[in-house]
Amino acid sequence: MVWKFNDEQPIYQQIISQIKERIVAGEWKAGDKLKSVRELALEAGVNPNTMQKALAELEREGLVYSQRTAGRFVSDSKEKTDKLQEEMTMECIKTFVVQMEKMGYAKEQIIELLKKYISEN
């Protein structure tokens, strides 16, 4: 698994985003056991405390859960996963629309271009 980080936001937030992407993409499926904090930290090249902070936040959000002696697992809540997928989709759409508007396109033009793209691809 490849982890990519930049200097634009804290590493733990980037870890959270990348794990969310993996869950939505189905790379990490409901009920999958996560590697240990140390293993994930080593794999990502980050401090274990940073990885722990990210995983703790994902637990608070209900996307992963801990079992005392068994480790951490991806939540099996389809409702949470569906909600996450919709949130991420809306963020992508927002970014796209803002970029298109910066290029001078009106919303109606953006819709037409999307329809054209979808029909051709």
Phi and psi in radians as a Rosetta constraint file:
Dihedral C 1 N 2 CA 2 C 2 CIRCULARHARMONIC -1.731 0.35
Dihedral N 2 CA 2 C 2 N 3 CIRCULARHARMONIC 2.258 0.35
Dihedral C 2 N 3 CA 3 C 3 CIRCULARHARMONIC -1.901 0.35
Dihedral N 3 CA 3 C 3 N 4 CIRCULARHARMONIC 2.361 0.35
Dihedral C 3 N 4 CA 4 C 4 CIRCULARHARMONIC -2.199 0.35
Dihedral N 4 CA 4 C 4 N 5 CIRCULARHARMONIC 2.293 0.35
Dihedral C 4 N 5 CA 5 C 5 CIRCULARHARMONIC -2.238 0.35
Dihedral N 5 CA 5 C 5 N 6 CIRCULARHARMONIC 2.674 0.35
Dihedral C 5 N 6 CA 6 C 6 CIRCULARHARMONIC -2.314 0.35
Dihedral N 6 CA 6 C 6 N 7 CIRCULARHARMONIC 3.136 0.35
Dihedral C 6 N 7 CA 7 C 7 CIRCULARHARMONIC -1.664 0.35
Dihedral N 7 CA 7 C 7 N 8 CIRCULARHARMONIC 0.124 0.35
Dihedral C 7 N 8 CA 8 C 8 CIRCULARHARMONIC -1.405 0.35
Dihedral N 8 CA 8 C 8 N 9 CIRCULARHARMONIC -0.425 0.35
Dihedral C 8 N 9 CA 9 C 9 CIRCULARHARMONIC -2.612 0.35
Dihedral N 9 CA 9 C 9 N 10 CIRCULARHARMONIC 2.827 0.35
Dihedral C 9 N 10 CA 10 C 10 CIRCULARHARMONIC -0.980 0.35
Dihedral N 10 CA 10 C 10 N 11 CIRCULARHARMONIC 2.542 0.35
Dihedral C 10 N 11 CA 11 C 11 CIRCULARHARMONIC -1.003 0.35
Dihedral N 11 CA 11 C 11 N 12 CIRCULARHARMONIC -0.754 0.35
Dihedral C 11 N 12 CA 12 C 12 CIRCULARHARMONIC -1.079 0.35
Dihedral N 12 CA 12 C 12 N 13 CIRCULARHARMONIC -0.596 0.35
Dihedral C 12 N 13 CA 13 C 13 CIRCULARHARMONIC -1.210 0.35
Dihedral N 13 CA 13 C 13 N 14 CIRCULARHARMONIC -0.629 0.35
Dihedral C 13 N 14 CA 14 C 14 CIRCULARHARMONIC -1.180 0.35
Dihedral N 14 CA 14 C 14 N 15 CIRCULARHARMONIC -0.642 0.35
Dihedral C 14 N 15 CA 15 C 15 CIRCULARHARMONIC -1.092 0.35
Dihedral N 15 CA 15 C 15 N 16 CIRCULARHARMONIC -0.807 0.35
Dihedral C 15 N 16 CA 16 C 16 CIRCULARHARMONIC -0.980 0.35
Dihedral N 16 CA 16 C 16 N 17 CIRCULARHARMONIC -0.845 0.35
Dihedral C 16 N 17 CA 17 C 17 CIRCULARHARMONIC -1.057 0.35
Dihedral N 17 CA 17 C 17 N 18 CIRCULARHARMONIC -0.753 0.35
Dihedral C 17 N 18 CA 18 C 18 CIRCULARHARMONIC -1.209 0.35
Dihedral N 18 CA 18 C 18 N 19 CIRCULARHARMONIC -0.628 0.35
Dihedral C 18 N 19 CA 19 C 19 CIRCULARHARMONIC -1.185 0.35
Dihedral N 19 CA 19 C 19 N 20 CIRCULARHARMONIC -0.723 0.35
Dihedral C 19 N 20 CA 20 C 20 CIRCULARHARMONIC -1.041 0.35
Dihedral N 20 CA 20 C 20 N 21 CIRCULARHARMONIC -0.745 0.35
Dihedral C 20 N 21 CA 21 C 21 CIRCULARHARMONIC -1.057 0.35
Dihedral N 21 CA 21 C 21 N 22 CIRCULARHARMONIC -0.717 0.35
Dihedral C 21 N 22 CA 22 C 22 CIRCULARHARMONIC -1.161 0.35
Dihedral N 22 CA 22 C 22 N 23 CIRCULARHARMONIC -0.645 0.35
Dihedral C 22 N 23 CA 23 C 23 CIRCULARHARMONIC -1.175 0.35
Dihedral N 23 CA 23 C 23 N 24 CIRCULARHARMONIC -0.839 0.35
Dihedral C 23 N 24 CA 24 C 24 CIRCULARHARMONIC -1.111 0.35
Dihedral N 24 CA 24 C 24 N 25 CIRCULARHARMONIC -0.674 0.35
Dihedral C 24 N 25 CA 25 C 25 CIRCULARHARMONIC -1.295 0.35
Dihedral N 25 CA 25 C 25 N 26 CIRCULARHARMONIC -0.179 0.35
Dihedral C 25 N 26 CA 26 C 26 CIRCULARHARMONIC 1.485 0.35
Dihedral N 26 CA 26 C 26 N 27 CIRCULARHARMONIC 0.106 0.35
Dihedral C 26 N 27 CA 27 C 27 CIRCULARHARMONIC -1.165 0.35
Dihedral N 27 CA 27 C 27 N 28 CIRCULARHARMONIC -0.680 0.35
Dihedral C 27 N 28 CA 28 C 28 CIRCULARHARMONIC -1.927 0.35
Dihedral N 28 CA 28 C 28 N 29 CIRCULARHARMONIC 1.915 0.35
Dihedral C 28 N 29 CA 29 C 29 CIRCULARHARMONIC -1.616 0.35
Dihedral N 29 CA 29 C 29 N 30 CIRCULARHARMONIC 2.796 0.35
Dihedral C 29 N 30 CA 30 C 30 CIRCULARHARMONIC -0.913 0.35
Dihedral N 30 CA 30 C 30 N 31 CIRCULARHARMONIC 2.277 0.35
Dihedral C 30 N 31 CA 31 C 31 CIRCULARHARMONIC 1.506 0.35
Dihedral N 31 CA 31 C 31 N 32 CIRCULARHARMONIC -0.168 0.35
Dihedral C 31 N 32 CA 32 C 32 CIRCULARHARMONIC -1.103 0.35
Dihedral N 32 CA 32 C 32 N 33 CIRCULARHARMONIC 2.435 0.35
Dihedral C 32 N 33 CA 33 C 33 CIRCULARHARMONIC -1.440 0.35
Dihedral N 33 CA 33 C 33 N 34 CIRCULARHARMONIC 2.287 0.35
Dihedral C 33 N 34 CA 34 C 34 CIRCULARHARMONIC -1.430 0.35
Dihedral N 34 CA 34 C 34 N 35 CIRCULARHARMONIC 2.672 0.35
Dihedral C 34 N 35 CA 35 C 35 CIRCULARHARMONIC -1.119 0.35
Dihedral N 35 CA 35 C 35 N 36 CIRCULARHARMONIC 2.891 0.35
Dihedral C 35 N 36 CA 36 C 36 CIRCULARHARMONIC -1.144 0.35
Dihedral N 36 CA 36 C 36 N 37 CIRCULARHARMONIC 2.828 0.35
Dihedral C 36 N 37 CA 37 C 37 CIRCULARHARMONIC -0.975 0.35
Dihedral N 37 CA 37 C 37 N 38 CIRCULARHARMONIC -0.792 0.35
Dihedral C 37 N 38 CA 38 C 38 CIRCULARHARMONIC -1.090 0.35
Dihedral N 38 CA 38 C 38 N 39 CIRCULARHARMONIC -0.759 0.35
Dihedral C 38 N 39 CA 39 C 39 CIRCULARHARMONIC -1.108 0.35
Dihedral N 39 CA 39 C 39 N 40 CIRCULARHARMONIC -0.802 0.35
Dihedral C 39 N 40 CA 40 C 40 CIRCULARHARMONIC -1.100 0.35
Dihedral N 40 CA 40 C 40 N 41 CIRCULARHARMONIC -0.726 0.35
Dihedral C 40 N 41 CA 41 C 41 CIRCULARHARMONIC -1.099 0.35
Dihedral N 41 CA 41 C 41 N 42 CIRCULARHARMONIC -0.763 0.35
Dihedral C 41 N 42 CA 42 C 42 CIRCULARHARMONIC -1.095 0.35
Dihedral N 42 CA 42 C 42 N 43 CIRCULARHARMONIC -0.794 0.35
Dihedral C 42 N 43 CA 43 C 43 CIRCULARHARMONIC -1.051 0.35
Dihedral N 43 CA 43 C 43 N 44 CIRCULARHARMONIC -0.708 0.35
Dihedral C 43 N 44 CA 44 C 44 CIRCULARHARMONIC -1.476 0.35
Dihedral N 44 CA 44 C 44 N 45 CIRCULARHARMONIC -0.258 0.35
Dihedral C 44 N 45 CA 45 C 45 CIRCULARHARMONIC 1.294 0.35
Dihedral N 45 CA 45 C 45 N 46 CIRCULARHARMONIC 0.619 0.35
Dihedral C 45 N 46 CA 46 C 46 CIRCULARHARMONIC -2.181 0.35
Dihedral N 46 CA 46 C 46 N 47 CIRCULARHARMONIC 2.922 0.35
Dihedral C 46 N 47 CA 47 C 47 CIRCULARHARMONIC -1.173 0.35
Dihedral N 47 CA 47 C 47 N 48 CIRCULARHARMONIC 2.416 0.35
Dihedral C 47 N 48 CA 48 C 48 CIRCULARHARMONIC -0.972 0.35
Dihedral N 48 CA 48 C 48 N 49 CIRCULARHARMONIC -0.565 0.35
Dihedral C 48 N 49 CA 49 C 49 CIRCULARHARMONIC -1.123 0.35
Dihedral N 49 CA 49 C 49 N 50 CIRCULARHARMONIC -0.621 0.35
Dihedral C 49 N 50 CA 50 C 50 CIRCULARHARMONIC -1.163 0.35
Dihedral N 50 CA 50 C 50 N 51 CIRCULARHARMONIC -0.776 0.35
Dihedral C 50 N 51 CA 51 C 51 CIRCULARHARMONIC -1.120 0.35
Dihedral N 51 CA 51 C 51 N 52 CIRCULARHARMONIC -0.731 0.35
Dihedral C 51 N 52 CA 52 C 52 CIRCULARHARMONIC -1.054 0.35
Dihedral N 52 CA 52 C 52 N 53 CIRCULARHARMONIC -0.732 0.35
Dihedral C 52 N 53 CA 53 C 53 CIRCULARHARMONIC -1.076 0.35
Dihedral N 53 CA 53 C 53 N 54 CIRCULARHARMONIC -0.748 0.35
Dihedral C 53 N 54 CA 54 C 54 CIRCULARHARMONIC -1.143 0.35
Dihedral N 54 CA 54 C 54 N 55 CIRCULARHARMONIC -0.788 0.35
Dihedral C 54 N 55 CA 55 C 55 CIRCULARHARMONIC -1.167 0.35
Dihedral N 55 CA 55 C 55 N 56 CIRCULARHARMONIC -0.624 0.35
Dihedral C 55 N 56 CA 56 C 56 CIRCULARHARMONIC -1.103 0.35
Dihedral N 56 CA 56 C 56 N 57 CIRCULARHARMONIC -0.689 0.35
Dihedral C 56 N 57 CA 57 C 57 CIRCULARHARMONIC -1.161 0.35
Dihedral N 57 CA 57 C 57 N 58 CIRCULARHARMONIC -0.720 0.35
Dihedral C 57 N 58 CA 58 C 58 CIRCULARHARMONIC -1.111 0.35
Dihedral N 58 CA 58 C 58 N 59 CIRCULARHARMONIC -0.583 0.35
Dihedral C 58 N 59 CA 59 C 59 CIRCULARHARMONIC -1.158 0.35
Dihedral N 59 CA 59 C 59 N 60 CIRCULARHARMONIC -0.769 0.35
Dihedral C 59 N 60 CA 60 C 60 CIRCULARHARMONIC -1.038 0.35
Dihedral N 60 CA 60 C 60 N 61 CIRCULARHARMONIC -0.602 0.35
Dihedral C 60 N 61 CA 61 C 61 CIRCULARHARMONIC -1.385 0.35
Dihedral N 61 CA 61 C 61 N 62 CIRCULARHARMONIC -0.182 0.35
Dihedral C 61 N 62 CA 62 C 62 CIRCULARHARMONIC 1.443 0.35
Dihedral N 62 CA 62 C 62 N 63 CIRCULARHARMONIC 0.265 0.35
Dihedral C 62 N 63 CA 63 C 63 CIRCULARHARMONIC -1.553 0.35
Dihedral N 63 CA 63 C 63 N 64 CIRCULARHARMONIC -0.404 0.35
Dihedral C 63 N 64 CA 64 C 64 CIRCULARHARMONIC -2.339 0.35
Dihedral N 64 CA 64 C 64 N 65 CIRCULARHARMONIC 2.792 0.35
Dihedral C 64 N 65 CA 65 C 65 CIRCULARHARMONIC -2.477 0.35
Dihedral N 65 CA 65 C 65 N 66 CIRCULARHARMONIC 2.753 0.35
Dihedral C 65 N 66 CA 66 C 66 CIRCULARHARMONIC -1.890 0.35
Dihedral N 66 CA 66 C 66 N 67 CIRCULARHARMONIC 2.512 0.35
Dihedral C 66 N 67 CA 67 C 67 CIRCULARHARMONIC -2.038 0.35
Dihedral N 67 CA 67 C 67 N 68 CIRCULARHARMONIC 2.199 0.35
Dihedral C 67 N 68 CA 68 C 68 CIRCULARHARMONIC -0.674 0.35
Dihedral N 68 CA 68 C 68 N 69 CIRCULARHARMONIC -0.916 0.35
Dihedral C 68 N 69 CA 69 C 69 CIRCULARHARMONIC -1.872 0.35
Dihedral N 69 CA 69 C 69 N 70 CIRCULARHARMONIC -0.117 0.35
Dihedral C 69 N 70 CA 70 C 70 CIRCULARHARMONIC -1.742 0.35
Dihedral N 70 CA 70 C 70 N 71 CIRCULARHARMONIC -0.326 0.35
Dihedral C 70 N 71 CA 71 C 71 CIRCULARHARMONIC 1.944 0.35
Dihedral N 71 CA 71 C 71 N 72 CIRCULARHARMONIC -2.792 0.35
Dihedral C 71 N 72 CA 72 C 72 CIRCULARHARMONIC -1.862 0.35
Dihedral N 72 CA 72 C 72 N 73 CIRCULARHARMONIC 2.598 0.35
Dihedral C 72 N 73 CA 73 C 73 CIRCULARHARMONIC -2.371 0.35
Dihedral N 73 CA 73 C 73 N 74 CIRCULARHARMONIC 2.696 0.35
Dihedral C 73 N 74 CA 74 C 74 CIRCULARHARMONIC -1.263 0.35
Dihedral N 74 CA 74 C 74 N 75 CIRCULARHARMONIC 2.353 0.35
Dihedral C 74 N 75 CA 75 C 75 CIRCULARHARMONIC -1.028 0.35
Dihedral N 75 CA 75 C 75 N 76 CIRCULARHARMONIC 2.536 0.35
Dihedral C 75 N 76 CA 76 C 76 CIRCULARHARMONIC -1.747 0.35
Dihedral N 76 CA 76 C 76 N 77 CIRCULARHARMONIC 0.326 0.35
Dihedral C 76 N 77 CA 77 C 77 CIRCULARHARMONIC -1.436 0.35
Dihedral N 77 CA 77 C 77 N 78 CIRCULARHARMONIC 1.791 0.35
Dihedral C 77 N 78 CA 78 C 78 CIRCULARHARMONIC -1.072 0.35
Dihedral N 78 CA 78 C 78 N 79 CIRCULARHARMONIC -0.601 0.35
Dihedral C 78 N 79 CA 79 C 79 CIRCULARHARMONIC -1.041 0.35
Dihedral N 79 CA 79 C 79 N 80 CIRCULARHARMONIC -0.789 0.35
Dihedral C 79 N 80 CA 80 C 80 CIRCULARHARMONIC -1.178 0.35
Dihedral N 80 CA 80 C 80 N 81 CIRCULARHARMONIC -0.723 0.35
Dihedral C 80 N 81 CA 81 C 81 CIRCULARHARMONIC -1.145 0.35
Dihedral N 81 CA 81 C 81 N 82 CIRCULARHARMONIC -0.749 0.35
Dihedral C 81 N 82 CA 82 C 82 CIRCULARHARMONIC -1.095 0.35
Dihedral N 82 CA 82 C 82 N 83 CIRCULARHARMONIC -0.725 0.35
Dihedral C 82 N 83 CA 83 C 83 CIRCULARHARMONIC -1.110 0.35
Dihedral N 83 CA 83 C 83 N 84 CIRCULARHARMONIC -0.761 0.35
Dihedral C 83 N 84 CA 84 C 84 CIRCULARHARMONIC -1.066 0.35
Dihedral N 84 CA 84 C 84 N 85 CIRCULARHARMONIC -0.773 0.35
Dihedral C 84 N 85 CA 85 C 85 CIRCULARHARMONIC -1.069 0.35
Dihedral N 85 CA 85 C 85 N 86 CIRCULARHARMONIC -0.739 0.35
Dihedral C 85 N 86 CA 86 C 86 CIRCULARHARMONIC -1.141 0.35
Dihedral N 86 CA 86 C 86 N 87 CIRCULARHARMONIC -0.739 0.35
Dihedral C 86 N 87 CA 87 C 87 CIRCULARHARMONIC -1.064 0.35
Dihedral N 87 CA 87 C 87 N 88 CIRCULARHARMONIC -0.779 0.35
Dihedral C 87 N 88 CA 88 C 88 CIRCULARHARMONIC -1.168 0.35
Dihedral N 88 CA 88 C 88 N 89 CIRCULARHARMONIC -0.658 0.35
Dihedral C 88 N 89 CA 89 C 89 CIRCULARHARMONIC -1.117 0.35
Dihedral N 89 CA 89 C 89 N 90 CIRCULARHARMONIC -0.793 0.35
Dihedral C 89 N 90 CA 90 C 90 CIRCULARHARMONIC -1.108 0.35
Dihedral N 90 CA 90 C 90 N 91 CIRCULARHARMONIC -0.627 0.35
Dihedral C 90 N 91 CA 91 C 91 CIRCULARHARMONIC -1.155 0.35
Dihedral N 91 CA 91 C 91 N 92 CIRCULARHARMONIC -0.702 0.35
Dihedral C 91 N 92 CA 92 C 92 CIRCULARHARMONIC -1.102 0.35
Dihedral N 92 CA 92 C 92 N 93 CIRCULARHARMONIC -0.773 0.35
Dihedral C 92 N 93 CA 93 C 93 CIRCULARHARMONIC -1.101 0.35
Dihedral N 93 CA 93 C 93 N 94 CIRCULARHARMONIC -0.767 0.35
Dihedral C 93 N 94 CA 94 C 94 CIRCULARHARMONIC -1.022 0.35
Dihedral N 94 CA 94 C 94 N 95 CIRCULARHARMONIC -0.830 0.35
Dihedral C 94 N 95 CA 95 C 95 CIRCULARHARMONIC -1.049 0.35
Dihedral N 95 CA 95 C 95 N 96 CIRCULARHARMONIC -0.778 0.35
Dihedral C 95 N 96 CA 96 C 96 CIRCULARHARMONIC -1.063 0.35
Dihedral N 96 CA 96 C 96 N 97 CIRCULARHARMONIC -0.863 0.35
Dihedral C 96 N 97 CA 97 C 97 CIRCULARHARMONIC -1.099 0.35
Dihedral N 97 CA 97 C 97 N 98 CIRCULARHARMONIC -0.751 0.35
Dihedral C 97 N 98 CA 98 C 98 CIRCULARHARMONIC -1.054 0.35
Dihedral N 98 CA 98 C 98 N 99 CIRCULARHARMONIC -0.771 0.35
Dihedral C 98 N 99 CA 99 C 99 CIRCULARHARMONIC -1.079 0.35
Dihedral N 99 CA 99 C 99 N 100 CIRCULARHARMONIC -0.762 0.35
Dihedral C 99 N 100 CA 100 C 100 CIRCULARHARMONIC -1.130 0.35
Dihedral N 100 CA 100 C 100 N 101 CIRCULARHARMONIC -0.699 0.35
Dihedral C 100 N 101 CA 101 C 101 CIRCULARHARMONIC -1.142 0.35
Dihedral N 101 CA 101 C 101 N 102 CIRCULARHARMONIC -0.622 0.35
Dihedral C 101 N 102 CA 102 C 102 CIRCULARHARMONIC -1.113 0.35
Dihedral N 102 CA 102 C 102 N 103 CIRCULARHARMONIC -0.505 0.35
Dihedral C 102 N 103 CA 103 C 103 CIRCULARHARMONIC -1.456 0.35
Dihedral N 103 CA 103 C 103 N 104 CIRCULARHARMONIC -0.017 0.35
Dihedral C 103 N 104 CA 104 C 104 CIRCULARHARMONIC 1.738 0.35
Dihedral N 104 CA 104 C 104 N 105 CIRCULARHARMONIC 0.098 0.35
Dihedral C 104 N 105 CA 105 C 105 CIRCULARHARMONIC -1.456 0.35
Dihedral N 105 CA 105 C 105 N 106 CIRCULARHARMONIC 2.443 0.35
Dihedral C 105 N 106 CA 106 C 106 CIRCULARHARMONIC -1.450 0.35
Dihedral N 106 CA 106 C 106 N 107 CIRCULARHARMONIC 2.775 0.35
Dihedral C 106 N 107 CA 107 C 107 CIRCULARHARMONIC -0.979 0.35
Dihedral N 107 CA 107 C 107 N 108 CIRCULARHARMONIC -0.686 0.35
Dihedral C 107 N 108 CA 108 C 108 CIRCULARHARMONIC -1.095 0.35
Dihedral N 108 CA 108 C 108 N 109 CIRCULARHARMONIC -0.695 0.35
Dihedral C 108 N 109 CA 109 C 109 CIRCULARHARMONIC -1.152 0.35
Dihedral N 109 CA 109 C 109 N 110 CIRCULARHARMONIC -0.695 0.35
Dihedral C 109 N 110 CA 110 C 110 CIRCULARHARMONIC -1.064 0.35
Dihedral N 110 CA 110 C 110 N 111 CIRCULARHARMONIC -0.779 0.35
Dihedral C 110 N 111 CA 111 C 111 CIRCULARHARMONIC -1.063 0.35
Dihedral N 111 CA 111 C 111 N 112 CIRCULARHARMONIC -0.773 0.35
Dihedral C 111 N 112 CA 112 C 112 CIRCULARHARMONIC -1.115 0.35
Dihedral N 112 CA 112 C 112 N 113 CIRCULARHARMONIC -0.727 0.35
Dihedral C 112 N 113 CA 113 C 113 CIRCULARHARMONIC -1.115 0.35
Dihedral N 113 CA 113 C 113 N 114 CIRCULARHARMONIC -0.692 0.35
Dihedral C 113 N 114 CA 114 C 114 CIRCULARHARMONIC -1.101 0.35
Dihedral N 114 CA 114 C 114 N 115 CIRCULARHARMONIC -0.789 0.35
Dihedral C 114 N 115 CA 115 C 115 CIRCULARHARMONIC -1.035 0.35
Dihedral N 115 CA 115 C 115 N 116 CIRCULARHARMONIC -0.769 0.35
Dihedral C 115 N 116 CA 116 C 116 CIRCULARHARMONIC -1.077 0.35
Dihedral N 116 CA 116 C 116 N 117 CIRCULARHARMONIC -0.814 0.35
Dihedral C 116 N 117 CA 117 C 117 CIRCULARHARMONIC -1.045 0.35
Dihedral N 117 CA 117 C 117 N 118 CIRCULARHARMONIC -0.819 0.35
Dihedral C 117 N 118 CA 118 C 118 CIRCULARHARMONIC -1.109 0.35
Dihedral N 118 CA 118 C 118 N 119 CIRCULARHARMONIC -0.712 0.35
Dihedral C 118 N 119 CA 119 C 119 CIRCULARHARMONIC -1.210 0.35
Dihedral N 119 CA 119 C 119 N 120 CIRCULARHARMONIC -0.481 0.35
Dihedral C 119 N 120 CA 120 C 120 CIRCULARHARMONIC -1.575 0.35
Dihedral N 120 CA 120 C 120 N 121 CIRCULARHARMONIC -0.231 0.35
